[in-house]
Amino acid sequence: MSASDQVQANPGLSARIGPANSSPVRDILAVTERPEVISFAGGLPAPELIPGEMLSAAIHAACEPGRIARSFQYSSSEGLPELRRALASRMRARGIDADDGTVIVTTGSQQAIALAATALLDPGDAVLVESPSYLAALQCFQLAGARVIPVDCDEDGIDPESLRSLAIEHKPKFVYCIPNFQNPTGRTLSPARRAQIALVAADEGLWLVEDDPYGDLRYEGARVAPLAAHPLAADRTIAISSLSKILAPGLRIGWLHAPPAVLRPLMIAKQAADLHTSTVDQIIAAHCLADPEFDRHVELLCDEYRVRRDAMIAGLPLALPAGSQFNRPSGGMFIWVRLPEGHDAAQLLPMALANDVAFVPGEYFHASQPDPRTMRLSFTTHPAAEITEGLRRLSRVFA
């Protein structure tokens, strides 16, 4: 017998990774990198609105000779003190009782979601999510071995009666929700719904994971207090956010605020994941947040994105087939479309790409029972004129 005949096959993959699929959104984005494609697929900030001068000044400051040693050295797992103070201040302005000791800086808000899953979930545990919900969060919970259970929703978000019924039946560890301008639907949880969700969580003993990467991108109406600010939810909510949508996604700066009971487990999970978030990126982020022009930058984003949202809303009736339905979000990045009976968005996508326009089929955002007639359109990446042209191309698909 030769040596090669004695070689054994490698062990199999993890049982958790085996059934996992690649993110369809990431796959679509890889296809749409062709410059001629007008993409409504990804939740990408407008590249020309990334504050280049502010970031350049921050990078220069981080790279000054006297600061090099700190900027490129290891850091603490919880994050740089000046950044945590700045992030806690922003959370307090929204009504959350945060301080630098309750904040952990993460490598994007995606890592914050993963840390919550690591700290709270055992294989077989149940997680309740909105229907539909953020695709990468669904992937994260599935990789943790959780049973991901969708909660019925309407135009105001989570149905409290459905939430209570499922909580009693499945005894979940936590409820995951995106309260402001939700991904993928763009809807916002009303104040009444937030209060009802907090009550159910308190009654049934649930953690809440409140993911709010879009809350600063409000184009009309009054800001709504977060779940983490509600008296019944403050001691059971992990509040997550990010600078990706309002500063620069390439920095990968997110954060979480958590109550004392779960803060240390989250810190241990962070240490095991990556020791700490990039030191130089944290210094750049802290410098930008301290810039007097930062809040004005966010206002300018909202002014421009409002124009782009309105351009898409105005063009959709002519681009979509008769009988289509779509919403008008008051902020964020996404419009949710439901096509008439007989349409399948996933089957239409190759035809859209052939016409140099892209979207994301809505079925990918469902934990179960996907709706093939739905699609998510992002309006932030392209100026209004390109949105109009993209919708003209999309109309050819339905023609």
ROKOLVO-204250 format. One record per residue (C-alpha): residue number from 1; residue in three letters; x, y, z. Coordinates in steps of 0.05 Angstrom, whole numbers. Each point is the difference from the previous one (the first is absolute). Layout:
<nodes>
> nr, rest, east, north, up
> NUM, ALA, X, Y, Z
...
</nodes>
This chain:
<nodes>
> nr, rest, east, north, up
> 1, MET, 0, 0, 0
> 2, SER, 29, 67, -19
> 3, ALA, 4, 60, 47
> 4, SER, -54, 35, -39
> 5, ASP, -47, -59, 11
> 6, GLN, 5, 11, 75
> 7, VAL, -19, 74, -1
> 8, GLN, -67, 11, 34
> 9, ALA, -50, 52, -19
> 10, ASN, -3, 63, 43
> 11, PRO, -56, 5, 52
> 12, GLY, -65, 31, -23
> 13, LEU, -23, 71, 8
> 14, SER, -34, 27, 62
> 15, ALA, -72, -20, 5
> 16, ARG, -17, 74, 6
> 17, ILE, 36, 23, -64
> 18, GLY, -24, -59, -42
> 19, PRO, -71, 26, -15
> 20, ALA, 21, 74, -1
> 21, ASN, -6, 38, -66
> 22, SER, 41, 57, -26
> 23, SER, -35, 67, 6
> 24, PRO, -38, 12, -65
> 25, VAL, 9, 75, 10
> 26, ARG, 75, -7, 1
> 27, ASP, -2, -44, -61
> 28, ILE, -44, 50, -37
> 29, LEU, 47, 57, 19
> 30, ALA, 58, -38, -30
> 31, VAL, -38, -4, -66
> 32, THR, -21, 73, 2
> 33, GLU, 70, 29, 6
> 34, ARG, -1, 12, -75
> 35, PRO, 0, 77, -7
> 36, GLU, -57, -1, -50
> 37, VAL, -48, -33, 50
> 38, ILE, -47, 44, 40
> 39, SER, -8, -39, 64
> 40, PHE, -59, 5, 47
> 41, ALA, 25, -63, 34
> 42, GLY, 48, 18, 56
> 43, GLY, -11, 45, 59
> 44, LEU, 60, 41, -20
> 45, PRO, 10, 73, 20
> 46, ALA, 11, 47, -59
> 47, PRO, 75, -1, -13
> 48, GLU, 3, 73, -19
> 49, LEU, -31, 19, 67
> 50, ILE, 53, -34, 43
> 51, PRO, 33, 59, 36
> 52, GLY, 69, -3, -32
> 53, GLU, 29, 64, 30
> 54, MET, -23, -20, 70
> 55, LEU, 28, -70, -7
> 56, SER, 65, 26, -30
> 57, ALA, 10, 47, 59
> 58, ALA, -15, -57, 49
> 59, ILE, 49, -47, -36
> 60, HIS, 53, 54, 0
> 61, ALA, -10, 11, 75
> 62, ALA, 4, -74, 14
> 63, CYS, 65, -5, -39
> 64, GLU, 36, 59, 31
> 65, PRO, 69, -21, 25
> 66, GLY, -19, 7, 73
> 67, ARG, -62, -43, -8
> 68, ILE, 26, -56, -44
> 69, ALA, 17, -45, 59
> 70, ARG, -70, 3, 28
> 71, SER, -37, -2, -67
> 72, PHE, 33, -65, -22
> 73, GLN, 7, -35, 67
> 74, TYR, -45, -51, 33
> 75, SER, -59, 29, 37
> 76, SER, -50, -20, 53
> 77, SER, -55, -49, -19
> 78, GLU, -56, 47, 20
> 79, GLY, 27, 56, -44
> 80, LEU, 36, 67, 6
> 81, PRO, -26, 42, 58
> 82, GLU, -10, 63, -42
> 83, LEU, -41, -38, -52
> 84, ARG, -42, -35, 52
> 85, ARG, -14, 67, 34
> 86, ALA, -22, 30, -66
> 87, LEU, -45, -59, -18
> 88, ALA, -31, -1, 70
> 89, SER, -14, 74, -7
> 90, ARG, -37, -11, -65
> 91, MET, -41, -56, 32
> 92, ARG, -18, 44, 60
> 93, ALA, -25, 53, -48
> 94, ARG, -51, -52, -23
> 95, GLY, -23, -18, 70
> 96, ILE, 44, -61, 14
> 97, ASP, 34, -2, 68
> 98, ALA, 69, -13, -28
> 99, ASP, 70, 17, 23
> 100, ASP, 69, -20, -24
> 101, GLY, -2, -60, 48
> 102, THR, -62, -29, -34
> 103, VAL, 26, 7, -72
> 104, ILE, 42, -50, -39
> 105, VAL, 29, 22, -67
> 106, THR, -9, -55, -53
> 107, THR, 26, -13, -70
> 108, GLY, -64, 24, -32
> 109, SER, -69, -11, 28
> 110, GLN, 1, -69, -33
> 111, GLN, 51, -22, 52
> 112, ALA, -45, 28, 55
> 113, ILE, -56, -45, -24
> 114, ALA, 48, -59, -2
> 115, LEU, 24, 15, 71
> 116, ALA, -72, 1, 25
> 117, ALA, -12, -68, -33
> 118, THR, 64, -28, 31
> 119, ALA, -16, 25, 70
> 120, LEU, -74, -19, 1
> 121, LEU, -12, -60, -45
> 122, ASP, 11, -74, 7
> 123, PRO, -14, -47, -59
> 124, GLY, -75, -13, -3
> 125, ASP, -20, 65, 35
> 126, ALA, -55, 41, -33
> 127, VAL, 8, 71, -26
> 128, LEU, -60, 42, -21
> 129, VAL, 11, 47, -60
> 130, GLU, -43, 47, -40
> 131, SER, -29, -28, -64
> 132, PRO, 37, 16, -44
> 133, SER, 66, 17, 34
> 134, TYR, 72, 19, -13
> 135, LEU, 32, -56, -39
> 136, ALA, 69, 1, 33
> 137, ALA, -32, -4, 69
> 138, LEU, -39, -61, -22
> 139, GLN, 66, -31, -23
> 140, CYS, 32, 16, 66
> 141, PHE, -55, -32, 42
> 142, GLN, -1, -61, -45
> 143, LEU, 75, -9, 7
> 144, ALA, -9, 2, 75
> 145, GLY, -46, -60, -7
> 146, ALA, -63, 39, 19
> 147, ARG, -71, -13, -22
> 148, VAL, -18, 65, -35
> 149, ILE, -75, 13, 6
> 150, PRO, -34, 58, -38
> 151, VAL, -51, 44, 35
> 152, ASP, -60, 27, -39
> 153, CYS, 8, 73, -19
> 154, ASP, -42, 55, -32
> 155, GLU, 14, 71, -22
> 156, ASP, 15, 19, 73
> 157, GLY, 49, -57, 9
> 158, ILE, -4, -59, 49
> 159, ASP, -70, -23, 19
> 160, PRO, 1, -2, 77
> 161, GLU, -51, -56, 4
> 162, SER, 40, -44, -48
> 163, LEU, 63, 17, 40
> 164, ARG, -33, -21, 66
> 165, SER, -29, -64, -28
> 166, LEU, 67, -22, -30
> 167, ALA, 38, 19, 63
> 168, ILE, -46, -44, 41
> 169, GLU, 5, -57, -50
> 170, HIS, 74, 0, -15
> 171, LYS, 33, 31, 62
> 172, PRO, 51, 40, -42
> 173, LYS, 64, 29, 28
> 174, PHE, -11, 67, -34
> 175, VAL, -38, 42, -51
> 176, TYR, 41, 32, -55
> 177, CYS, -29, 62, -33
> 178, ILE, 19, 61, -41
> 179, PRO, -46, 54, 27
> 180, ASN, 17, 58, -47
> 181, PHE, -7, -5, -76
> 182, GLN, 7, -74, 2
> 183, ASN, 42, -42, -47
> 184, PRO, -30, -22, -46
> 185, THR, -69, 32, 5
> 186, GLY, 16, 72, 20
> 187, ARG, -55, 0, 52
> 188, THR, 6, 30, 70
> 189, LEU, -28, -27, 64
> 190, SER, -52, 48, 28
> 191, PRO, 8, 24, 72
> 192, ALA, -60, -41, 21
> 193, ARG, 30, -63, -30
> 194, ARG, 66, 13, 35
> 195, ALA, -36, 4, 67
> 196, GLN, -38, -64, -14
> 197, ILE, 64, -37, -20
> 198, ALA, 34, 24, 64
> 199, LEU, -60, -26, 40
> 200, VAL, 2, -69, -33
> 201, ALA, 75, -5, 11
> 202, ALA, -9, 17, 74
> 203, ASP, -59, -47, 9
> 204, GLU, 34, -59, -35
> 205, GLY, 71, 12, 24
> 206, LEU, 33, 14, -68
> 207, TRP, 62, 37, -21
> 208, LEU, -9, 51, -55
> 209, VAL, 53, 13, -53
> 210, GLU, -15, 68, -30
> 211, ASP, 39, 13, -64
> 212, ASP, -1, 73, -21
> 213, PRO, 49, 16, -56
> 214, TYR, -49, 46, -37
> 215, GLY, -29, 43, 56
> 216, ASP, 39, 62, -18
> 217, LEU, -25, -2, -72
> 218, ARG, -69, 31, 14
> 219, TYR, -30, 43, -55
> 220, GLU, -66, 20, 32
> 221, GLY, -38, -7, 65
> 222, ALA, 23, -1, 72
> 223, ARG, 52, -47, 27
> 224, VAL, -29, -59, 39
> 225, ALA, 31, -21, 66
> 226, PRO, 39, -66, -4
> 227, LEU, -22, -64, 33
> 228, ALA, 61, 4, 45
> 229, ALA, -28, 65, 29
> 230, HIS, -66, -32, 21
> 231, PRO, -5, -12, 76
> 232, LEU, -22, -73, -11
> 233, ALA, 56, -14, -50
> 234, ALA, 61, 38, 25
> 235, ASP, 26, -58, 41
> 236, ARG, -11, -52, -54
> 237, THR, 21, 35, -65
> 238, ILE, 65, -6, -38
> 239, ALA, 0, 64, -43
> 240, ILE, 42, -3, -63
> 241, SER, 20, 53, -51
> 242, SER, 53, 18, -51
> 243, LEU, 37, 57, -34
> 244, SER, -3, -37, -67
> 245, LYS, -61, 36, -27
> 246, ILE, 18, 70, 24
> 247, LEU, 76, 3, -4
> 248, ALA, 35, -56, -40
> 249, PRO, -16, -74, -3
> 250, GLY, 73, -17, -14
> 251, LEU, 20, 22, 70
> 252, ARG, -41, -58, 29
> 253, ILE, -18, 37, 64
> 254, GLY, -61, -23, 37
> 255, TRP, -18, -5, 74
> 256, LEU, -47, -29, 50
> 257, HIS, -28, 23, 67
> 258, ALA, -21, -54, 48
> 259, PRO, -27, -6, 71
> 260, PRO, 48, -27, 54
> 261, ALA, -28, -71, 0
> 262, VAL, 25, -14, -70
> 263, LEU, 57, 51, -9
> 264, ARG, 57, -46, 24
> 265, PRO, -22, -60, -42
> 266, LEU, -2, 46, -61
> 267, MET, 70, 25, 17
> 268, ILE, 26, -72, 4
> 269, ALA, -32, -15, -67
> 270, LYS, 34, 62, -29
> 271, GLN, 68, -20, 27
> 272, ALA, -7, -69, -32
> 273, ALA, -24, 29, -66
> 274, ASP, 56, 50, -17
> 275, LEU, 32, 27, 65
> 276, HIS, -21, 70, -19
> 277, THR, -25, 43, -58
> 278, SER, 54, 34, -42
> 279, THR, 34, 53, 42
> 280, VAL, 14, 49, -56
> 281, ASP, -72, -6, -26
> 282, GLN, -26, 16, 70
> 283, ILE, 45, 61, 5
> 284, ILE, -24, 24, -69
> 285, ALA, -73, -10, 22
> 286, ALA, 10, 37, 66
> 287, HIS, 33, 58, -37
> 288, CYS, -59, 5, -48
> 289, LEU, -52, -3, 55
> 290, ALA, 37, 57, 35
> 291, ASP, -1, 42, -64
> 292, PRO, -49, 58, 7
> 293, GLU, -24, -14, -71
> 294, PHE, -19, -73, 12
> 295, ASP, -73, 13, 17
> 296, ARG, -6, 47, -58
> 297, HIS, 28, -55, -45
> 298, VAL, -57, -46, 24
> 299, GLU, -51, 55, -15
> 300, LEU, 28, 6, -71
> 301, LEU, -6, -75, -9
> 302, CYS, -73, 2, 20
> 303, ASP, -13, 59, -46
> 304, GLU, 29, -37, -60
> 305, TYR, -29, -69, 16
> 306, ARG, -69, 31, 7
> 307, VAL, 6, 25, -72
> 308, ARG, 21, -70, -23
> 309, ARG, -56, -34, 38
> 310, ASP, -50, 47, -31
> 311, ALA, 29, -12, -70
> 312, MET, -10, -75, 9
> 313, ILE, -70, 7, 28
> 314, ALA, -19, 45, -59
> 315, GLY, 27, -49, -51
> 316, LEU, -25, -66, 27
> 317, PRO, -72, 5, -26
> 318, LEU, 26, 2, -71
> 319, ALA, 55, -52, 10
> 320, LEU, -41, -54, 35
> 321, PRO, -57, -41, -28
> 322, ALA, -71, 22, 16
> 323, GLY, -24, -24, 67
> 324, SER, 69, 4, 34
> 325, GLN, 4, 27, 71
> 326, PHE, 56, 38, 33
> 327, ASN, 10, 42, 62
> 328, ARG, 27, 70, 14
> 329, PRO, 51, -5, 56
> 330, SER, 13, 61, 42
> 331, GLY, 74, -14, 2
> 332, GLY, 54, -52, -10
> 333, MET, 21, -31, -66
> 334, PHE, -53, -48, -25
> 335, ILE, -68, -5, -35
> 336, TRP, -38, -66, 4
> 337, VAL, -38, -21, -62
> 338, ARG, -53, -54, -9
> 339, LEU, -14, -20, -72
> 340, PRO, -68, -24, -25
> 341, GLU, -20, -73, 1
> 342, GLY, 40, -44, -48
> 343, HIS, 66, 38, 6
> 344, ASP, 64, -29, 29
> 345, ALA, 54, 51, 16
> 346, ALA, 56, -51, 2
> 347, GLN, -17, -24, -70
> 348, LEU, -1, 72, -24
> 349, LEU, 68, 18, 28
> 350, PRO, 42, -30, -58
> 351, MET, -42, 40, -49
> 352, ALA, 11, 63, 41
> 353, LEU, 76, -12, 1
> 354, ALA, -2, -9, -75
> 355, ASN, -30, 70, -3
> 356, ASP, 55, 27, 46
> 357, VAL, -44, 10, 61
> 358, ALA, -3, -39, 65
> 359, PHE, -43, -12, 61
> 360, VAL, -5, -52, 55
> 361, PRO, -56, -51, -2
> 362, GLY, -40, 4, 65
> 363, GLU, -4, -75, 11
> 364, TYR, 72, 0, 27
> 365, PHE, -21, 40, 61
> 366, HIS, -50, -51, 27
> 367, ALA, 17, -50, 54
> 368, SER, -56, -44, -28
> 369, GLN, -57, 3, -50
> 370, PRO, 34, 49, -48
> 371, ASP, -42, 46, -42
> 372, PRO, 26, -5, -73
> 373, ARG, -39, 62, -21
> 374, THR, 41, 48, 44
> 375, MET, 63, 39, -15
> 376, ARG, 44, 50, 37
> 377, LEU, 23, 64, -34
> 378, SER, 54, 45, 29
> 379, PHE, -3, 73, -20
> 380, THR, 63, 29, 34
> 381, THR, 57, -21, -46
> 382, HIS, -18, 38, -64
> 383, PRO, -20, 72, -13
> 384, ALA, -72, 15, -20
> 385, ALA, 14, 2, -75
> 386, GLU, 33, -69, 2
> 387, ILE, -58, -27, 42
> 388, THR, -48, 24, -54
> 389, GLU, 42, -35, -54
> 390, GLY, 4, -63, 42
> 391, LEU, -75, -2, 7
> 392, ARG, -7, 9, -75
> 393, ARG, 44, -62, -9
> 394, LEU, -40, -37, 52
> 395, SER, -64, 15, -38
> 396, ARG, 28, -39, -60
> 397, VAL, 3, -62, 43
> 398, PHE, -75, 3, 15
> 399, ALA, -17, 22, -71
</nodes>
